[in-house]
Amino acid sequence: MKNKFIYLAIIAAGFASCEPEFENPVSQDYSAGEADFSSYVAVGNSLTAGYMDGTVSRVGQTYSFPNLLAQQFALVGGGEFTQPSYADDVNNLGGLPLPGFNTRLIIDAAQGGPEPIAGTTTVTLAAQATAFNNMGVPGAKSFHLLAPGYGNPAGLAVGQANPYFVRHATSSTASVLGDAMSKNPTFFTNWIGANDVLSYATNGGAQADGNTPAADHNVTGNLNPATYGSNDITNANAFASVYSTIITTLTSNGAKGVVATVPSVTSIPYFTTVPYAPLSPTALGGATNINALNAQLYGPLDNIFTAYGEPNRVNLLSATAANPILIFDADATDRSAEITGALTPTLGAQVAAAFGAVFGKARQATAQDLVVLPARSVIGTPNASSPSTLININGVSYPMANRWVLTANEKAKVASATAAYNAAIISIANANDLAVADMNAILNQLVSGLRADNGTLYTANYFSGGTTEFQVLFSLDGVHPNARGYSVIANEILKVINNYYSARLPLLNPNNFPGISILPTN
């Protein structure tokens, strides 16, 4: 009997009895096994679309893992594989002609850091009205694949449509899954579910300060995705129901396929690059500034929190070691009134009230918190919302806004939802005799280092200079793989297909694919 769940682990030294076969010329030994690749369709989100460096671009799209798989499938009778056209992206800038959609990120060697590539996007929203084999839609959550009108231009202004799907939806009432099924798939991959929890996480869990907090529907029990906000966590039972419908539909004509699990947020550099304690004594201006901060802010706050049973919520800054940033925690006990009352005798009622409002839900970050990648350009900068220039430095004398930190409580909500989604994915795959590519396990292996079949040790680290560029599998947005990373993902799926469907398909050599885009100047 087949093993219905194939765990993708690192190939240990001495485990393999022969060298892996990489992209060799067509061999008579290649075989599709029990699979039929004549009409391969991929459904999913940005990870399926070939999104990297913050966008979909003309060249970047060619490295989507489904496109790489299709090239290997072609060796054993795989049919034509089409993707939404980016021919209008003449300068390979990516992006979309809408507010908030940037061109792709690059490394400017003259500046040393990531930045949007110079220029204006030439990508348009002109309707292609065509179903493609690659039906990965950036931004899509599980339930979006079933939603009629998700590609209707009229829905863009009210957030009911997706601009990437608008470009190629076959009609204003089409659904992603419906268009995918119009290709009559004989084989499919389905990697959906990351956005059902990721958008909550990338927005700091409880969303931006001053807005309605994002909801964790695992807790609220709301099973109706039509009522969800854009950053809400999808209820696990709602996810399972939607996912079951997707799989039932994809297999309705007898198609075989591979489904992929949802990666943990702790395995991607968007959440692991910026340390929780980045404030060195030098960065804080030395002992004189540190002593002043302790006397005027950290000491008084520590005393107040300690008096109310929270002795480690804020500690004095160290003049000899790195210090944690000061953050706003939506789940912290609100001590606004206590701070105001304690400081009124020395600061006066008005100033004390301002301190209470700013620091009432503040605390120092801990190792259990995850600081998001974009926060590194915010830490240490002035905060325009501060009531005083005496307390206006983000992360130092003013709490980092909620959007910049995924707290321990919020991280636990994300982990709970991810585990529930993956349990549903595996169960539904087993019930439908489908193979599972455990991408959560693979990306978690990257944290400590994954030695690929070509012998190279790859990591989940963010780009940190030319000496490590070759080992980095993530693009500059910190969430999506680069071309080399997508080739590693394609290989893991190829190994699953070879094992589960008794196929014989050659692997790709990741060293043949580009990593980070580094330009001499921008």
N, C-alpha and C positions, 0 to 999 in steps of 0.2 A: 504493500500500500504506500502511496506517495506520502512523503513528509509534507504536510500542507503549510508549514511555516518554516521558511528557510532563513536562519539567522546569519547575517552578514558580519563576520568577524574578521579581524586582521589575520592574514596568512602568516602563521608563526614560522620561524626558521626551521627548516627540515620537514615541514608539513607537506609541501608540494613535491611530488615525485618527478615533475618535469617542468620545463620552462613554460610560462604562459605564451599563447600564440597571439602576437600583435599584428593587426592590419597587414597580414601577408597577402600576396597575390591570390586570386581566386583558386580555391582548392576543391578537388572533387570530394574531399572529406567533409566539407561544410554541409550542414543539414539544418532544416527548419524543425526537425523532430516532429512533435505532435502539434506544432503551431502552424498557422497559416497567416503569413504576413502580407498577403496580396492587397489588403486594405487596412493599413495601420492608422489608427486615430489616437491622438493624445489629448486628454482633457485635464484641466487643472488651472493653476493660477500663474503668477509671474515666474515661478520656478520651472514651469513647463514652457512658457512663452520664450525663454531665453533672455529674460531681463537681467541686466548686469550694469554695474556702475551707475545705478539710479535711474535707468530708463531701458527702453527697447530701441536699439539702433539697427541700421541695415546690416552691418557686418556682425555685430554682437548676436543678432538673431540666428545667424547661420550656425552658431555653436550651441543652440538649444539642445538639451539632451535628447528630445525626440528626433531632431534632425540627424544627430549623430547615430542614434539607434537605427534610423531608417537607412542610412548608408550601409550599415552592416546587414540589415534585413535584405537589402537589394542583392546580396551575394547568394541568397537562398530563395529567390523568387518574390521578394518584396516588391510591391507596386510603387507607383508614383507617390511622393510625399510632398505636400504643398503647405506653405505657411503664409499668413497674411503678408501682403506686399509692403515692403518698405523701400521700393524703388524711388519714391519721392524724397527719401533721406539722402540727398545727393552728396553731402559732405560728412555723412556718418556721425551726425551730432545727436541723433535720437530726439527724445522729447515729444511734446504735443503742443499745438497752438492754443493752450488754455492756461489760465493763471495757476501757478503752483507746479507746473510740469517743467522741470529743468532739463537742459541738455545733459549729456553723459559726463560723468566725473573722470578726470584724468589727473595724473601727477605731473605738475610743472616742475621739471628738474631745476629750473632757475629759482623757484620759490621753495621747493622741497615738500609741499603738502598737496592734498587733494583739492581740486576746485573744478567747477563746471567748465567744460571746454568752451573757448570763445566762439561766438557766432550765434546766429538765430536759426532755430529749427526750420526746416523746409517740409517737415511732415505735415500732412493735411488730414482732415477728418472726412475727406471725400469718400462716399460710400462705395465699397467694393462689392457688396451684396453677394458674397460668395462664401460657401462653407469650405473650410480648409481641413487638412489632416491634423494640423496642429491647432487645437482649440483651447490652448492655454490663454487665459484672460487675466492680465495683471490686475490685482485688487479684488478678484472674485473670491467670495466665501462659498462654502458648500452649497447653500440654498440658492445662491445666485445662478448656479448652473441650470436650475429648473425654472427660473423666473422669465415668463414671457415679457417682452419689451425691454429687456436688459440692454439691448442695443438700439433703443429708440432715441434719436437725437433730442426729441422733445423732453425726455426725462433727465437730461444732463443738468439743467438749471436747478432741479429739485432733488438731485442725488439719487434718482431712481434708475439711472442708466450708467453704463460704463463706457468711457470714450474709446477704449481699445476695442470693445465689442461693437461700438457704433461704427467703426471703420469697416467692419466686414460682416455684420449681421445680415442674413438674407432678406429680412423684412423687419418692419417696425414692431412686429409681435413675436419675432423669433426668440427662441431660447438657445443658450449655448449647447445644452445637451441635444436639443432637437436638431440643430445644425450639424452637430457631430454625428448623429445617427443617420443623417442624410447621406453620409459617406459609406454606409453599409459596412461598418468595420468587421473585419475577421479577427483582428487582434487590437488590443488597446492597452494604454497605460493610463492610470488615474492617480494623480498626486494632488489631492485637494484637502483642505482643512487647516493649513497653516494660518491663513488670514482670519479664521474663526476665533483665534486667540491672539495672533500676532499684533493686530492693530490695537488691541487693548494694551499690550505690552510696550510697543514702540511709542505709545503716547503716555507712558508713565503710569499706566494702570488706571488711576482715577481721573484721567483726562486733565486738561489744562485748568489752572486755578480760575475760579470764578464761574466755571461752567458746570452744568449738571454732571455729576460723576458718571463715568461709564459703568455699566451694569454687568455683574457676573450672573448670568442666567442659570448657571449650575446651582447657584444659591437661591435665586428668586423663583426658579421653577417655571419661568415663562417659556412656553414651547412655541410661541408664534414669532418667527423671524421677521415678519412684516412690521412688528412693533419695535425692532431693535434699532439702536443708534449705530452709527458707522464704526464705533470703537468698542462695542459691547462684545462680551464673550458669549458665544453660542451655547445654548443649553446642550448638554451631552446627549440627552434623549432625542432632542430635535435634530442634532447632528446625525445620530444613528439612523433615524427615520429617513432623513434626506439621503444619506449615504447609501442606504439599502435601495432606495428608489433609483439612484444613479446606477448602481451595479446591476440591478434587475433589468434596467433599460439597456445598458451596454451589452449584456449577455443574452438579450432576448432572441437574437438570431444565431446563437451558438458561438459567439466570439469568445476566445480565450484572452487572458491578459495578466498584467502585473499591476498591483496596487502598492502604493508607498505610504509609509507611516509619516506622522507629523514630527518634525524635529523639535527638540527642546530649545527654549530661548537661551539656555545657559551654554549652548554649543555654538553660538554664532557671535562673531566679533562685535556686532552692534551693541551687545550687552556685556562684553568681557574685556574691552580694550581700555576704557577709562577706569582707573582705580578709584575706590571709594575714599582713599586717603592720599590725595595728590599734593597736599599743601606742605611743601618743604619749608623749613625755617627761612631759607633764602627767598622763596616765593612770597612769603608773608612779610618780607622787609626786614628780617633779622630780629634780634632779641628786644630791641626798643619797641618796635611795633607790636610784637607778641605780648610783651608785658602790658602795653596799653590796652590791647584787646581783652586780655584777661581781666584787667582791673575794671574796665568800663562796661564789658559785655558778658564775656564767658563766665567770669566769677560770679556776678550777680545772678545770671541765669542758672548756673549750677546750684547756687544756694537755694533758689526758689524751688527748682525741680526736686532737689534733695529733701527739702522740707515737706514736700507732698509725696514722698515715697518713690521718687525716680532719680536715684543718685547718679546713674550713668547715662542719663539722657543727654547731658552736655558736660564735658570735662574741660579742664583748662588746656589751652594749647601748649604744645611742647616746643621748646627752643632747640631741641637736639634731634628730633625725629619727625617724620612726615605725619601730618594731621588730617583727619577726616573732614570732609566738607560739611557745612551746615545745610540741612535740607528741610523742606516742608513735608510733613507726613500726614496725609489725610486721615489716617487711622489713629494718630496719636491723641491722647487726652488733651482737650483744649484747656490750656492754662492762661488764657488771655486775662481773665479777671484777676487771677492770683498775681500775675506779673504786674498788671496795672496797680493793684493795691500795694504790692511790696515796693514799687519804685516811685509811687506818688510823693512820699515825703522828701525824697532827694531830687527828683526830676520835675516835680509839678504834675498836676493832673493831666494836662494836655499831652505832654511828652510821654508820660508814663502810659497813657492810653494808646499812643502810637506804638510804643514798644510792645505792649500787650497784643495789639492787633497783628504785628509782624511776627512775633516769636511765640505766640500762643500754641501753635502746633508744630513748632520747630524742634529738631533734635540733630545730633551729629549722625552721619551715616555710619553703618557698620559693614563688616565683611559679608553680611547676608543680603545687603542691598546691591542692586545692579544700576550703575550709572550709564545712561545711554550714550552712544557714540557722539551725537551732535553737541552734547553738554561740554565737551572739551573746549569748544570755542566760546562758551558762556562763563565757565568758572573763572572768577577773578575779574570779571567785567562789571561796570556800574549798572545798577538796576534802576531804570527810570521810574519804577512804581514806588520806590522808597520815599517815605515822608521826610527823610533827612539824609544829607550827604555823610553824616556820621555813621550811618548803618546802611550802606547802599552797595556793597561789593558782594556779588553773587557767590555764594558758597563760603564766604568768609565772615562778613558782617550782615549779610542778608540771606535768608534761606533760599536755596535753589528751588525753583518752582517745581510743582509736582510732576510736570511733563518730562523733567530731566532725569527722574529716578524711578526705577521699579523697586518698590520697597519689599521687604521680606514677606509681608502679608500679601501684597499683590503678586509677588513671585509664586507664592503657594497656590493662589487661585489659578494662575497660568499653568502650573505644573499639574494640578488636579484635572483641569480641562484637557490638557494634552494627553495625559494618561487615559482618560475616559475615551477620547477620540480614537486613540490608537488601539484600545481594547475593542472598540466597535469595528474599526477597519479590519483587524485580524479576524474577528468572529465572522463578519460578513463575507470576507474573502474565503475563509474555510468552508462556510456554508455553500459557497458557489464554486468551489474547486478552483480557486484562483491563487496564483503565487503572490507572496508578499515580499517586497523589498523593504527591509527595515532601515530606512534612512535615518530614523532617530538614533539607532545604534551606531550607524556609520559616522554620523556627524559628531556624536559623543566621543567616538574614538579619536576624532581629529583634535580634541582638546589636549590630549596627551601625545598625539602624533600617530598618524596612520601610515604604515608602510605599505605602499601599493604594490601591485604585481610586478611593476617595473623596477622595484627595489628602492624607489625614492620615498623618503619620509616626508609626508605632508602634514600641515598643521592648520588649525582654525585661527591662527593669529591674524591680526590686521596688518596691512602693509607698514613696515617700519624701516624701509631702506633697501638699497640694492642687494645687500648681503643675504636677505631672507626672501627676496621677491620670488625666487624659483620655487620655494616651498609653500607659498601662500595660495590657497584655493578659493578664497573669497574675493569678490570685487570690492571696489572702493565704497559702495554703499553699506558694507558691513553685514548685509543680510543675504545677498544673492552670490552664487559662485561666479568666478571668472571662467573664461573658456576652458582653462585647465581643470577647474573644479567640475564643470559640467561633463567633461570627458571621464572623470573619476566616477561621477554619478551614473553615466551611461554604462560604464564597465560593471558597476555593481548590479545594474538591472540585467545586463547581458549574462552575468554569472547566474543570476536567478533563473533566467529563461533557459540557459543551458542545463541547469540542474533539474528544474521543475518540469520542463516540457521536452526533455531529452534532445535538445537541439545542440548543434555544434556551430557556434558563431565566434569569430575571432574578437579579441579585445582590442581596444584603442590604446595607444601609447600616450599617456598624458604629457610626456615631455615634448611631444610634437605640437602642443597647443599653447597659445600665448597666455601670459599671466596678466599682470597689471599694466595698464596703458601709461607709459612714461614718455612725455614729450620734452624736447629740449627747452622750448618756451611755449607759452600759451598765447 
